[in-house]
Amino acid sequence: MKTDIEIARSASKKDIREIAAQMGIREEELILYGFDKAKLSEALIKRLEHEEDGQLILVTAITPTKAGEGKSTTSIGLADALQRLGKKTMLCLREPSMGPVFGLKGGAAGGGYAQVIPMEDINLHFTGDMHAITAANNLIAACIDNQLYWGNELQIDKERIVFKRCMDMNDRALRSLTVNRGSRKDRDLREDGFNITVASEIMAVLCLASDAEDLRERLDRILVAYTLSGEALYVRDLGISGALLLILKDALQPNLVQTLENTAALVHGGPFANIAHGCNSLRATKTALKLADYVVTEAGFAADLGAEKFLDIKCVMGGLKPKAAVLVATVRALKLHGGVAFDNLAEENLEALKQGLANLDRHAESLKNFGLETVVAINRFADDSEAELKLLADHCRDHGLHFALSEVFSQGGAGGEALAKAVLEALEAQGEANYRPVYALEDDFRTKLDKIVKHCYGADAAVLSEAAAKQLEELEAMGYGNLPLCMAKTPSSLSDDPKLLGAPTGFTIHVRELRLSAGAGFIVCLTGDVMTMPGLPRHPMAIDMDYRNGEILGLS
């Protein structure tokens, strides 16, 4: 089989204006980036305001493993399959971060015969959104230090600056550092650090903003520091919200591309799901719902992370009402959750598969708690045995779950038609949307936290560190105690311990730190040892990449 990049290059790509036309978008409503990419204009979004919404389908997954689950690939293949069945469909995905592209995971534009294109651009600089977010973030950081340099009129306590710089690359050396080393005064030195761009609050506010004015208001509310007298300081106190909006004005507009099979796709916004809220922009999703009868979107990592935040944060803030969820699972990953070593996954092992099914069940139960009709997508790999596939299918049937075999990686939309039909059946079975968040906005902080860890993780309880408990008291005193929660947790386990596979029981979630994202409108709860600036693996993907004779090599 050809490599991803070879398949992408051989695709029969249409002019983006033709893709737009098939969705009812006029040429003058596009901001063109060459012939294969475009941004959607504000005029289009305004024109669509009163159109009826289509049906929203969320794609999520079991707890990820290095065996691979193929969530984005499944999302793309499902959209192509629905389009093949004559359904007016649109796909909504996040933009890849260059951190994982050059790090451990590689690209995030799908794989095999289920990809969004141009995959090279999408995985690299694309339309510049990531750079704009990085620049806006770092303008805030620069203005904070500029205040300190020019006499500190705002009386910033340099020991209580909470806003960090960012860059869109994995670099563990930047997690903690001392800034102002070039100053002649030792008193100017202070401790600082970097987040990866996708963990920046700027990314979160861009992805949750409804329009430019809402974005301005959210930027104004971003907490940056405290004064020497303990008062909170926000971006509005720095007086730079207008400048930030200038930097972000184009990044706010959704990006239109296409799949290998010419299905329209909006790829916009890219917060990580383990350290941020893990969903593409609200603007892209709401616009797609006005343009299409069926919208397929995915949330990062598994149902305990991306799906929980999609359903408890994004849907609540945006008034979205999803009806069905696709839960991607593989025999390989389930066997790994059942105790099989990675090197032995190609061997048939029905007993391990049975043990690993507990992870699937936990996620399916979580989605049921949200009121979503769930379809299990059995993402087939070449070494899956027929007995293993039958066991998994029988398990789904016995537990009342819709299911279908998915072969979109090797066959594209044709390999997803069974899945598409199962999704349509699930939507029909659901009838009116029965979606409900797992907690109510009026619940207090500890009630929200308790409901998340019990209903979505299967934990017994959550405990706050002494520092987190003190931070909660401060947040409640500031009037922020009832905000939604954005859990920052390892994606490798339902618990906060990445080594606990399967569906662990009898565990406690440990919240070590709370961070206020007042602009985004949630409180970030950091658990375990999750980091907001990832590091590179021993052998990063960057080592295998090159550019020769005008051709990109090694990108996947």
Disulfide bonds with the S-S distance in Angstrom:
none
